[in-house]
Amino acid sequence: MSTASAPMEIGRVALTVNDIGRVASFYKQALGLVELANDGETLRLGAGNTTLLELRADKAARRRSPKEAGLFHTAFLLPSRADLGAWLLHASQTRLPLEGASDHLVSEAIYLSDPEGNGIEVYVDRPRSAWKHQNGQIQMATIGLDLNNLAASAKAPFAEAPAGTVVGHVHLQTGAVPEAEAFYNGALGFEITTHYPGAAFYGAGGYHHHLATNTWNSRGAGPRNFPSTGLADLEILVDPAPLAALRAKLPAALTDPWGTPITLSPKAA
């Protein structure tokens, strides 16, 4: 369960936080991410040797409103259903405050937030052979998740995020879906894979979505006002040929229509 076969995928997500120690401890204890680097101002967390999350300390940054454009959630994709089952038992045993659990047909997902309100999804994909398509779009839904069945899939206690864990997708709050589509589909070249009311989903290489944009809390939101907590930078990993084409046509200091910085980086060979 990986998105590595796609020509574009998510790399690492950077968050500006007021209390870097508290937020880092949360991701270590709740998600099992390991500390890979720390200079006191920037701390990198990941799985194996791969950075998934970068925390940038700014005690004075304004706390972002949940109605602003920015992050809806960072979605951590685990390597197997057994891993998600083990993590669910870990969440239960440590009394982690969960906010939801959904069967999306293509995936099984559990939701929570970090101490500064940044949304998190922990999920596992169903096999691609089980994904259904209709009218050229991938069928997705939001229905109840059988937590008992999921927990029963665990084969060993959850100790830390297993190697192979990636940021499978990032879901963004935006002011308007058409402008989001013009950027993420029109400029960056992600395919629109499906729509929900007030939301669009984008993927590459046939994946159900690497990105999503919605207006559920943020309809009409204007450009982001920095410095603020929340999403500081979104890294997208791109194969060499499409990366060269994107860099030729897009500005070096790339942002989405609401001012969130986007970093385009080469995928590892």
C-alpha positions in Angstrom: 0.0 0.0 0.0 2.0 2.9 -1.4 1.6 5.7 -3.8 5.1 5.4 -5.1 4.1 4.2 -8.6 2.4 7.6 -9.3 4.3 10.2 -11.2 3.5 12.7 -8.4 2.9 12.0 -4.7 3.1 13.8 -1.4 6.5 14.2 0.3 6.6 15.9 3.6 4.2 18.3 5.3 5.5 21.3 7.2 3.5 22.8 10.1 4.2 26.0 12.0 3.4 25.4 15.7 3.5 27.5 18.8 4.6 24.7 21.2 7.0 22.5 19.3 7.8 20.2 22.2 4.1 19.5 23.0 3.2 18.9 19.3 6.3 16.7 18.7 5.5 14.6 21.7 2.0 14.1 20.5 3.1 12.8 17.1 5.7 10.5 18.7 3.3 9.0 21.2 0.0 9.1 19.2 1.3 8.1 15.8 4.6 6.5 16.6 6.6 8.8 14.4 10.4 8.9 15.2 12.5 12.0 15.5 15.0 12.2 12.6 16.4 15.8 13.1 16.1 18.6 15.6 17.9 22.0 15.7 15.7 23.5 18.3 13.7 25.6 15.7 12.8 22.9 13.2 12.1 19.2 14.1 11.6 16.4 11.5 9.6 13.3 12.3 9.1 10.3 10.1 9.0 6.5 9.7 12.1 4.5 9.0 14.5 7.1 7.6 11.8 9.0 5.7 10.7 12.5 6.9 6.9 12.8 6.8 6.3 15.8 9.0 8.4 18.9 9.7 7.5 21.1 12.7 8.6 24.8 12.6 8.6 26.6 16.0 7.1 30.1 16.2 5.8 30.9 19.6 4.5 34.3 18.4 2.6 33.0 15.4 -1.1 33.8 15.3 -3.3 30.7 16.0 -5.1 29.9 12.7 -8.9 30.0 12.7 -10.6 26.8 11.6 -12.5 28.8 9.0 -9.4 29.9 7.2 -7.8 28.4 4.1 -5.1 25.9 5.0 -4.9 22.4 6.3 -8.0 20.2 6.7 -5.9 17.1 7.5 -2.7 15.3 6.8 -3.4 11.6 6.0 -0.8 9.0 7.0 -1.1 5.8 5.0 0.0 2.7 6.8 1.5 -0.3 4.9 -1.2 -2.8 5.8 -4.6 -3.3 7.4 -3.0 -5.2 10.2 -0.9 -2.1 11.0 -4.1 0.1 11.1 -5.8 -2.5 13.4 -2.8 -2.4 15.7 -2.8 1.4 15.7 -6.5 1.4 16.5 -5.8 -0.8 19.6 -3.0 1.5 20.6 -5.3 4.5 20.3 -7.9 2.8 22.5 -5.3 1.7 25.1 -3.8 5.1 25.4 -7.3 6.8 25.3 -6.4 8.9 22.3 -9.3 11.2 21.6 -10.5 10.1 18.1 -12.9 12.3 16.1 -14.3 9.9 13.6 -13.9 6.7 11.6 -15.1 6.1 8.0 -15.2 3.5 5.3 -14.6 5.4 2.1 -14.9 2.3 -0.2 -11.4 2.8 -1.4 -9.9 3.1 2.1 -10.6 2.7 5.8 -9.8 5.9 7.8 -9.7 7.1 11.4 -9.6 10.8 12.3 -8.1 12.9 15.1 -6.4 16.3 15.7 -3.1 17.3 17.2 -2.9 19.7 20.2 -2.9 22.8 18.0 -5.9 21.7 15.9 -4.2 20.3 12.9 -6.3 17.5 11.4 -5.0 14.0 11.1 -6.2 11.0 9.2 -4.6 7.5 9.7 -5.7 5.1 7.0 -5.2 2.1 4.9 -6.1 1.5 1.3 -8.2 -1.3 0.0 -6.6 -3.2 -2.9 -6.9 -1.2 -6.2 -8.7 -4.1 -7.7 -11.6 -3.4 -5.3 -12.0 0.3 -6.3 -15.0 1.0 -8.5 -15.4 3.6 -11.2 -18.5 5.3 -12.5 -18.7 8.0 -15.3 -14.9 8.2 -15.3 -14.6 8.9 -11.6 -13.5 6.8 -8.7 -16.4 5.9 -6.4 -15.9 7.1 -2.9 -18.3 7.4 0.0 -18.4 8.1 3.8 -20.1 5.3 5.7 -19.6 3.6 9.0 -16.4 1.7 9.7 -16.5 -1.7 11.4 -13.9 -0.9 14.2 -14.2 -4.4 15.8 -13.4 -6.1 12.5 -10.5 -3.6 11.9 -9.1 -4.2 15.4 -9.2 -7.9 14.9 -6.9 -7.6 11.9 -4.0 -6.6 14.2 -1.2 -9.2 14.4 1.2 -7.5 16.8 1.2 -4.6 19.2 1.8 -1.1 17.7 5.2 0.2 18.8 6.0 2.9 16.2 5.0 3.9 12.7 6.2 1.1 10.5 8.7 1.6 7.7 6.8 2.2 4.6 4.4 4.6 6.2 3.9 7.7 3.9 1.8 10.8 3.7 -0.8 9.3 1.4 -2.7 12.5 0.8 -3.3 16.0 2.1 -6.7 17.5 2.4 -6.9 21.3 2.2 -9.4 24.0 3.1 -9.9 26.5 0.4 -12.1 29.5 -0.4 -13.6 28.1 -3.6 -13.5 24.8 -5.5 -13.2 26.1 -9.0 -10.0 28.2 -8.2 -8.6 25.1 -6.4 -9.2 23.0 -9.5 -7.6 25.6 -11.7 -4.4 25.3 -9.7 -4.1 21.7 -8.6 -5.5 20.3 -11.8 -4.9 23.0 -14.3 -1.4 24.2 -13.2 0.0 21.2 -11.4 -1.6 18.6 -13.5 -3.2 16.3 -11.0 -6.2 14.5 -12.4 -9.6 15.2 -10.9 -10.7 11.8 -9.6 -14.0 12.5 -8.0 -16.2 15.2 -6.5 -18.1 15.5 -3.2 -20.5 18.5 -2.6 -18.2 21.4 -1.9 -15.0 19.4 -2.5 -12.8 18.1 -5.3 -10.3 15.2 -5.2 -7.1 15.0 -7.2 -4.7 12.1 -7.9 -1.9 11.0 -10.2 -1.2 7.6 -11.6 -4.7 6.3 -11.0 -4.5 6.8 -7.2 -7.8 7.8 -5.6 -6.4 11.0 -4.3 -3.1 12.6 -3.3 -4.9 15.9 -2.7 -8.4 17.2 -1.9 -9.7 20.7 -1.5 -13.0 21.6 0.2 -15.0 24.6 1.3 -16.9 22.9 4.1 -15.5 25.3 6.8 -13.8 27.9 4.6 -16.2 29.0 1.8 -15.1 32.4 0.6 -11.9 32.4 2.5 -9.3 34.9 1.3 -5.5 34.6 1.1 -3.9 33.3 4.3 -2.4 35.9 6.7 1.1 34.9 7.8 2.7 34.3 10.3 0.2 31.9 11.6 0.1 28.3 12.8 -0.9 25.5 10.5 0.3 24.4 7.1 3.6 26.1 6.3 4.7 24.1 3.2 3.5 21.2 1.2 6.1 19.1 -0.6 5.1 17.3 -3.8 7.5 14.7 -5.2 7.5 14.5 -9.0 9.2 12.2 -11.5 12.0 13.9 -13.5 10.3 14.6 -16.8 7.1 16.2 -15.4 9.1 18.0 -12.8 11.2 19.7 -15.5 8.1 20.7 -17.3 6.4 22.1 -14.2 9.5 24.1 -13.2 9.7 25.6 -16.7 6.2 27.0 -16.5 5.7 27.7 -12.8 7.3 30.4 -10.6 10.1 29.2 -8.3 8.3 30.6 -5.3 5.2 28.6 -5.8 2.0 29.1 -3.8 -1.6 28.0 -4.2 -4.3 30.6 -4.7 -4.6 31.1 -0.9 -0.9 31.6 -0.3 0.2 28.1 0.9 3.8 27.5 -0.2 4.2 24.4 -2.5 7.6 22.8 -2.9 8.2 20.6 -6.0 11.0 18.1 -5.3 12.4 15.2 -7.4 11.2 11.7 -6.5 14.0 9.4 -5.3 15.4 7.1 -8.0 
